[in-house]
Amino acid sequence: MMTGSGSGSRSSARLVPPGRYLIDPAGSSVRFRTRHLFGLASVSGEFSVTGGYLAVAMPVDESRAHLEIATESFQTGNARRDDDVRGAKFLDAAARPVITADVRQVDVDGESIIGRGLLDVGPQAAPFTVTVTGVDVRGGGVHVTATSRIDRYAHGITAARGMAARYLDVDMSVVANLD
């Protein structure tokens, strides 16, 4: 993990104290951007974070993370679209109320911190990669920002091909406090 609000170096990655940090849902968010209408228009929205943890280790590459997101919380500001996406053709929030992201491998390479793991959303879980864009140590806690590109087809969410984009660009902002 690195400190500061932007990029950092491998040596600054060691400044986050090791330990288990519990994610604060009220201070955390998951926002996304994608395209629809055959790529002509953009859509942005968000999900609510419900819990999880960051397990910061030394060496840093042994760190892990777990994030839980409420599927039902999907919102873009368009009630009809939101209901459709939460429905059985897409996210199926009734059958799968929680989206989980588990980072099982952390690679620190110079100024880059990359997490790799499994994202469980839709009918099937699939590998995903997350790029840490910032880490800010705050007292007994930490604020982490990260980005990821999610392929909905990899998760078996293939409804409305062409009409709705295949990829979602995701921005995560996670506040966690030492357990």
C-alpha positions in Angstrom: 0.0 0.0 0.0 1.2 3.5 -0.7 0.6 6.7 1.2 -0.6 10.0 -0.1 -3.4 10.9 -2.5 -1.7 9.9 -5.7 0.9 7.5 -6.9 3.7 6.3 -4.6 6.8 4.2 -4.8 7.5 0.7 -3.7 9.2 2.0 -0.5 6.2 4.2 0.4 4.0 1.0 0.0 5.4 -0.1 3.3 4.0 2.9 5.3 0.5 1.5 5.9 0.8 -0.4 9.2 0.1 -4.1 8.9 -3.2 -5.4 10.3 -6.8 -6.1 9.5 -8.8 -3.0 8.6 -12.6 -3.2 8.6 -14.3 -1.4 5.7 -16.6 1.5 6.7 -19.7 1.2 4.4 -20.8 4.8 5.2 -17.4 6.2 4.0 -17.0 3.8 1.0 -18.4 3.8 -2.5 -18.4 1.9 -5.8 -19.1 4.0 -8.9 -19.2 2.9 -12.5 -19.3 4.2 -16.1 -20.4 2.4 -19.2 -22.1 3.0 -22.6 -25.6 2.2 -23.9 -27.7 2.8 -27.0 -25.2 1.0 -29.2 -22.4 3.0 -27.6 -23.9 6.4 -28.4 -24.6 7.5 -24.8 -22.9 7.1 -21.5 -24.4 5.8 -18.2 -22.9 6.3 -14.8 -24.2 5.0 -11.4 -23.2 3.5 -8.1 -23.6 0.7 -5.7 -23.6 0.7 -1.9 -20.7 -1.0 -0.1 -22.0 -3.2 2.8 -18.8 -4.4 4.4 -15.5 -6.2 4.0 -11.9 -5.9 5.1 -8.3 -5.0 4.0 -5.6 -7.3 5.4 -2.4 -5.4 5.1 0.7 -7.6 5.4 4.4 -7.3 5.3 5.6 -8.0 2.7 2.9 -6.0 0.9 2.4 -8.7 -1.7 0.8 -10.9 0.9 -2.0 -8.4 1.5 -5.6 -9.4 0.8 -9.0 -7.6 0.5 -12.6 -8.6 0.6 -15.4 -6.2 -0.5 -19.2 -6.7 -0.2 -21.6 -4.7 -2.3 -25.4 -4.7 -2.1 -26.7 -5.9 -5.6 -30.1 -4.2 -4.9 -28.3 -0.8 -4.5 -27.5 -0.5 -8.2 -28.7 2.9 -9.3 -28.2 5.2 -12.3 -31.0 7.7 -11.7 -33.3 6.0 -14.3 -35.8 3.9 -12.3 -36.9 1.8 -15.2 -33.3 0.9 -16.2 -32.3 0.3 -12.6 -35.2 -2.1 -12.1 -34.3 -3.9 -15.3 -30.6 -4.3 -14.3 -31.5 -5.5 -10.8 -33.8 -8.0 -12.4 -33.2 -11.6 -13.5 -31.9 -10.8 -17.0 -28.9 -8.9 -15.6 -27.8 -8.9 -11.9 -30.7 -10.9 -10.4 -30.6 -9.1 -7.1 -33.3 -11.4 -5.7 -31.2 -14.5 -6.2 -27.8 -12.9 -5.6 -28.2 -10.1 -3.1 -24.4 -9.6 -2.5 -21.6 -9.0 -5.0 -18.2 -9.9 -3.6 -14.8 -8.9 -4.7 -11.9 -10.9 -3.3 -8.3 -9.7 -3.9 -6.1 -12.8 -3.4 -2.8 -11.5 -4.9 -1.1 -8.1 -4.7 1.7 -7.2 -7.0 3.9 -4.1 -6.2 6.0 -3.0 -9.2 7.7 0.3 -8.8 4.9 2.8 -8.4 2.1 0.4 -9.3 0.0 -1.7 -6.9 -2.2 -4.2 -8.7 -4.6 -6.6 -7.0 -5.9 -9.8 -8.7 -8.7 -11.9 -7.5 -12.2 -13.1 -8.1 -15.4 -11.0 -8.6 -18.6 -12.8 -7.9 -21.4 -11.0 -9.7 -24.1 -12.5 -12.0 -24.4 -16.2 -12.8 -20.7 -16.9 -12.5 -17.6 -15.6 -10.7 -14.6 -14.5 -12.8 -11.1 -13.2 -12.3 -10.6 -9.4 -12.1 -7.8 -6.9 -11.7 -7.9 -3.8 -9.6 -5.3 -0.9 -9.9 -4.7 1.1 -6.7 -4.7 4.8 -7.5 -4.2 6.2 -4.0 -3.7 5.3 -0.4 -4.0 7.8 2.4 -3.2 6.7 6.0 -5.5 8.5 8.5 -4.9 7.9 12.2 -6.0 4.3 12.8 -7.4 3.9 9.3 -6.7 4.1 5.6 -8.5 5.5 2.5 -7.9 3.5 -0.6 -8.9 4.5 -4.1 -8.8 2.0 -7.0 -10.0 1.4 -10.5 -11.1 -1.7 -12.5 -12.6 -2.6 -15.8 -15.3 -5.3 -15.5 -16.3 -7.6 -18.4 -20.0 -8.4 -17.8 -19.8 -11.2 -20.3 -17.2 -13.0 -18.2 -19.8 -13.1 -15.5 -22.5 -14.6 -17.7 -24.4 -11.3 -17.9 -25.0 -11.2 -21.7 -28.5 -9.7 -22.0 -28.9 -6.7 -24.4 -25.7 -7.3 -26.3 -25.0 -4.3 -28.5 -27.6 -2.2 -26.7 -25.6 -2.2 -23.4 -21.8 -2.1 -23.4 -19.8 -5.2 -22.5 -17.4 -3.3 -20.1 -17.9 -1.2 -17.1 -15.2 1.1 -15.7 -15.4 1.0 -11.9 -14.0 3.5 -9.4 -13.8 2.3 -5.8 -13.2 4.5 -2.7 -12.8 2.5 0.5 -12.4 3.8 4.0 -11.3 1.2 6.5 -10.4 1.3 10.2 -7.9 -0.9 12.1 -9.8 -3.8 13.7 
